[in-house]
Amino acid sequence: MLLLAFSLSAACTGTDGDADPTTPRATTTIGETPAATATPVSLTPGPTQTAPPGKEVDFQLTGGYPSRVTNDLYIAFSGGKGQDFVTKIDVRVTKSTGEVITDTLQPIRGDDIIIQNAKGENRVEITVSFVTGGTFKVKDQIVEVP
């Protein structure tokens, strides 16, 4: 009986042999991302928030500028009453192809981002963080690039 127990346990500790095809392998799920954690891509604008009074900021969103040849989408910080209170500007662009591009603008009037190959309808989301600790999604709109 002892020899039988040793021979059965010795067979289970080997790593060189193929696993039984009916036994699921634990390594089959390594590297897979569950679908529930993926951020869905949507071209439908959502709600925005209004910055507190005296902290309003503005942005310029232009399709086809500076070049229509490369189908550029131009996003620039235009300043505003609250420009001195801004610490961070996050920009997320969802292209009509479903590609998502994230970038940041400096809180300096005139700082810009140019997204190339953005022909069609693109969703632009801009979130601004203030010195006071508040974070507001101030833009969420569709910008058409000819």
DAFEN-V886626 format. One record per backbone hydrogen bond with DSSP energy under -0.5 kcal/mol. CO is the residue of the C=O (numbers start at 1). NH is the residue of the N-H. Records with the same first field share a line. If there is no record, write none. Layout:
CO=NH, NH
//
This chain:
1=5
2=6
3=7
4=8
5=9
6=10
7=11
8=12
9=13
20=23
22=24
25=28
26=29
27=30
29=32
32=34
34=37
35=38
38=40
40=42
43=45
52=55
56=82
58=78, 79
59=61
60=62, 76
62=65, 74
67=72
68=71
70=117
71=118
72=64, 65
73=115
74=62
75=113
76=60, 78
77=110
79=58
80=83
82=85, 86
83=86
85=131
88=129
89=105
90=127
91=103
92=125
93=95, 101
94=123
95=98
99=95
101=93
103=91
105=89
106=108
108=111
111=77
113=75, 115
114=116
115=73
120=145
122=124, 143
123=94, 125
124=141
125=92
126=138, 139
127=90
128=136
129=87, 88
130=133
134=130
136=128, 138
137=49
139=126
141=124
143=122
144=146
145=120
//
